[in-house]
Amino acid sequence: MSEAGDFVDYTLQMESTWEKAAETDERLNGSLKVYGASIGAVRGTVRDALKKFKDLDHDDITALSSELWEEPVFERRLAAVVLLQTKVKLLVNTDLTRIEGFIRQAGTRELVDPLAKDVVRALMARLEGLARDRAHRVLERWAEDPDPELRHAAAIAASSP
């Protein structure tokens, strides 16, 4: 794992409580492992990681998001979402492929909804020209996909804020 990935993972584990873990596990019906870190702790951890690792470019951000997503742990995946939300201005239309994989593997709408609303919708709003056209074709494909979470994400991303 990268130094940034190790930092995020370790910090999330240190910010965890068994009470929060039990609450989150019950809410998610066991669909993902949980550490038990609060949403505030996840956001703070991502903020601290971005301060500590200041020079992360597009490729670093997308690689770190994939690294965090790789393990089926709710807080790690939420940290990946927060990272993408925070750095959405660095994303390009081809990043929709990675995000599609995240949506398919999310395991909960608590991850799908912010990906669709705060990442995909925000990305779509700033794309222009050919990149925008290509991204719209991706969303049209998502809207017809057999995966209900992908169709749900497409509907959210295509709706007005």
N, C-alpha and C positions, 0 to 999 in steps of 0.2 A: 504494500500500500504506500502511497505517496506520503510525504511529510504532512501536507495539508490534510489528507484523508485520515491519517493517524491522529492528528490534532483534533479533528472534528469528532471522530469516533470515541476517543479517550474522554474528551470533555463531556460528550453526551452521556457516557456511562457514569462519570463522576457527578453529573447533575441529576441523576436518577434517584427516585425513591420507590420503595416497594409498594407504597400506597398508590402512587401515580401509575405504576406498572400494572397493578391489579385493575384499576379503573379503566385504563386504556385497553388492556387485553379484553376486558368484558365488553367494552364499546365496540371493539373490532371483531368480536366473536372468534378470536384466535386465528384470524386470517393472516396475521403477521406476528413475528416476534416483537417484543417491546422491551425497551430499557426502563422506561418510566420517567423520562425527562419531560418537563412541561413545554408547551409551545413557546413560551417566553425564553426558556433555556435554549431551545433549538435556534430561535432567531438570534439570541445573543451569541451563541456559539458560532454561527455563520458570520455575524458581524465581526467577532473577534478574529476569526480565521482570515477574513478579508483584510483586516488591519495588519495581521501578522505576516500574511503572504500577499503583499501589495502589488506585485508585478504579474498577477495572473491575467493572461490574455484569453481570447476566445477559446483556443484549443485547451488551455489549462482548465478553464471553467467547465467546459463540456466534459472533459476527461474526469474532473473531480466529481461532477454530478453523476456520471456513470459509475464511478468507483463507489460512491456513497449508496447508489441505488442497488448495486450488485448483491448486497446482503439483504435478505427479506426482513429487515428490522424497520419498524414504523418510523422511529425518530431519525434514522439515517436517511430514509427516503424523504421524509419531510424536510430534512436539511438540504437535500438535493433540490427539492422544489423551491425552498427559500433562496437558495443560491441562484437558481435560474430566474426567480422573480426579481432578485436584487440586480442581476446582471443581464436582464432581458435586452438591454440596448446593444449588447455585444452579439446577440443571436442573429442567425441568418435563416433564410427559408429552408435550407437543407437540414437544419437542426430539427425540423419536424419529424424526421425519421427516428431520431433518438427519442424524442418526446412520445412518439407513437408507441415505441417499445415500452416506455415507462407506463403509459396509460394501460396497455395490455397487461402489464404485470402488477399494477398498483395494488389490487386486492381490496381497495376501499375507495369510496367516493371522497373521503377526507383528503386523498391525494389527487384524485382525478379532477375534482372541481377547481382547486387552485391552479393546477397545471393548465387547464382549459381557459379559465378566466384570466388569470394574472400573467400567464406566460404566453400561451398560444394567441389569445385575443390581443394582448399587448404587442406581440410580434407582428401580427397581421395588420394592426393599426398603423405601423410605421413602415411597412414594406411598400415598395413602389415598382411600377413597370413589370418586367418579366418575372422578377422574384415574387411579386404579389400574385401574378397570374398562376405561377407554378404552385404557390402555397394554397391558393383557392382550389386548385385541382386536387391537392392533397386532402383538404377539408371535405370536398365533394366525395372523394373516395371513402373517407372516414364515415360520412353520413350514410353510406350504403353498406358498410362493413357488417358482417354477422356479429361481431363483438359488440354487445350492448354498451359497454363502457366507452368504446371508441365513438359510437353513434352519439352517446350522451355528451362526450367532450366536443364533438363537432357542433352540436346544437348550441352549447354554451359559448364556444369560440366564435360562432357566427352571429350570435345575438348582440344587440347593442348594449354598451355598458350601463 
